[in-house]
Every structure is written in structure tokens, then in C-alpha cells.
Amino acid sequence: MTDAVRTVRHGDRWRLLTPDGRPFLSIGVVHADDTNLRYPHNAGIHRDRYGGSRRRWLHEGLVPELRAWGFNTIGWTAEYVSGSGLATEGRAVDLGHSEGLPPDLLAEAGIPYTLSMRVAEIEHWNGVPAYRDPRGPAFAEWCDHLARTLCRPDDPHLLGYFLVDVPAWGAHPTGAGYPAEDLGTIAEAYYRVATEAIRRHDPHHLILGDRYGLRAGVPAAVLDAMAPHVDVLSVQLFPGPGPERLEAALSTIDGWHARTGRPVLIADTGNWCPTVLSPGRTGWARDQRERGDGYRVTAEALVARPWCLGWHWCSWVENPQRGFGLKDPWDEPYADLVAAVTETNHRLPAGQ
């Protein structure tokens, strides 16, 4: 068996350790998927630069640029494709995410990466959520199927397994949800059964848990049920502009960390500004230089938090649905943003 990445605690400071015992911050990118270079406006670039090959894009494009810009992890690769946010005309959108890059291809990258195991369809963005009871045998059978299909127990580059993206454990926009009076027992079964399935097929790698959203929130009963079963508290951080909003969001995460005792991975974070393809992306920054300033401020604030294991930036190539990225829709870096990101990533100490 190959050693795996693990978490350790020194005083109140948490950190990740590589299989050979070196501390590191997981500084990653989410939504890195070459399908964002297969739209009519950029498919020619995908063919000309990478021969239309996903493998060439990974080895000749994504991984070298990640390393050059100071990133060391491929985060969640599933892509948002609905194009209209959480709600349209007051209703949650009945579309979700892609499947993301296949595990075998991710394993070829030669750097840490994450996998996701979608054990339930209860995402906050999901227009048709399915709140199935995890206390019955069907859920256990489903989780075991997913785990034996997905798990890679001997892969030294695998960081760990996420579960569900932005689960709506409280009120869902559609009105669906679990009964409040049973929420604690339902959540306990959900986390216990899902993680037992992973551990049967991979007892070594980290369980990164659900990717909680600050807007969707997490009831205390769910945090209490989660804590004994997962290794890491994963949170999405999109506070908007201004230091007071960032501090308020971090204070909420402080509370979740204190309640669960789990170190925190910021599994998805980012900012945006108007672009050629998405001129209506207003409300955070005026231009890519301000986006770079926002990255620096956020990263420095996260490094200062003793619970922080790292952060994964949203996202790689801008597409028409999400509307922001490190690279424009024609696969060119946003120079002002990438310069600030690169300087910040290389400056911050991995073992701090």
C-alpha cells in the first residue's frame, strides 16, 4: 500500500502532510475541464493547440500552467452548465453539473487531485432534488456501488473524496427537504453509511465531506453528525467584495470549525468582473487587476487561519455559463490576474 496525504495538528495549527511527511497547502483550481474549450467560439483552439485531445490538454496545457502559477492541486472538476444561476423566475434550475474529468486521467496528472462521490441529489442548485432516506438498505447499496467504482486506495497523488456539492440540509429553494425533527438521525446515517463505504474500499485517503456553501448554510445537527465521520470540513467561500464581508464569512467558518474540531479546506472560492463574453458579471471587481488584488487578500486571510489546509480557486477557463476564470474563453491567461495569483502562491509558505 502507498502512503497517502494526511492531516496533522500542531497546537492549534492544522496542516496537510505529503506521503513523505512534507507539509503543504493545497492550492488548487476547480472546474478545470477541457469541455470549456469545445464551444463554437473556441473549438478551433482546442484542435490547434491540443490536437483535440483531452490527454494532451492535461499534460501540455493544464498541469504545466498550474505548476508555473504556483498551484499544486486539481480540485473539483465537475463543471456548472445550467447558465442561469440558482433560480429562474423564482424556481431553482433543473440542471446541474457535468461529471468532470475521469479518475484514470486525473491520476495521470502527477499532482494531488480530488474525486467526488455524489451520494445524494440534494444540492442547493438542483431544481429537482431527491431527499431519499439514507437509513434504508438502498442507500447503503448505492454508496457501496459508488465507492467500489471510484476509490483508488493505492494512488499517492489522490488527496481525498468529496461527497455532495452545496447540499441543502436546511430549507431548499424548491421547498423540498428532510423533516426537521429527524434531521440529526438522517444526517448521522448519511455520513456514517457513505464514509463506511469509502473506507471499505479505501481505508487510506482523506474523506473531504460535503462542499458546504455559506449561503445554503449547515444546521448544527448536521455539523454534529458529520464530525465523527469525515476528516476535513470543506466549505465554499464567495463572500463578495470588501474586507468586512470576507471577515464575516471567515467568522462563520471559525464557528463551524470550533463546533466540529475539523480542519478546513476552502473547496471553492473566487471572484469576477465584466469580460468580453460576460459583460454583465458585475458586483465584485471592475477588472482583472482588482480580481488579482482580491485573490491576494483572500489567500493571506486564509493562511492566517490556523484551521486552513488550503483553497481551490474558481476557475480555469471562462465559459458562457460561469462567466469567470483564470483564462479567457480563448485559452489565454488574464495577465493581470495571473500575475497576482502567481506572486501570491509562490510567496505564501507551504508549511506555515
Secondary structure, 3 states (H helix, E strand, C coil): CCCCCEEEEECCEEEEECCCCCEECEEEEECCCHHHHCCCCCHHHHHHHHCCCHHHHHHHHHHHHHHHCCCCEECCCCCECCCCCCEECCEECCCCECCCCCHHHHHCCCCCEEEECCCCECECCCCCCECCCCCCHHHHHHHHHHHHHHCCCCCCCEEEEEEEECECCCCCCCCCCCCHHHHHHHHHHHHHHHHHHHHHHCCCCEEEEEEEECCCCCCHHHHHHHCCCCCCEEEEECCCCCHHHHHHHHHHHHHHHHHHCCCEEEEEECCCCCCCCCCCCCCCCCCHHHHHHHHHHHHHHHHCCCCEEEEEEECCECCCCCCCCCECCCCCECHHHHHHHHHHHHHCCCCC
